[in-house]
Amino acid sequence: MKTLTLTVAVLALGLAACNKEEAANNAAESNVENAAVVDVNAASNDATANADVALNADVNASNVADNSAANATNAQ
């Protein structure tokens, strides 16, 4: 997906550079920049979600350990 996005971005910028119409160049540039922002936001959201999952797993493991210790104490 990243390769496809990069290819599209390069082609769009290449076409914009060949085009003599300033308005069309600006529109093509804006579209490429907007697509890049969407990709960065998606990657950032994925990283945040993955970090949340890892943190939750760590908290869950800690809770299990705490419960096990409490159960062992209560069993005495």
C-alpha positions, 0 to 999 in steps of 0.5 A: 500500500505504501509503495502504491501511494508513493508511486501515485505521489511521484507520478502526480508530482511529475505530471504537475511539474510538466503542466503549465497550468498553475491551478492544476499544479496546485490541485495536484500538489494538494491532493498528494499532500492530503494523501500523505497526511492521511497515510501518516495519520493512519500509521500514527493511529495504528501505532497508538492502537498497538501501544494501547494493546501492549499496555493493556496486556501488561496491566492484565498480566500485572493484575493476574500476578497481584491476584495470584499473590493475594490468593496465596496469602488468603490460602495460608 
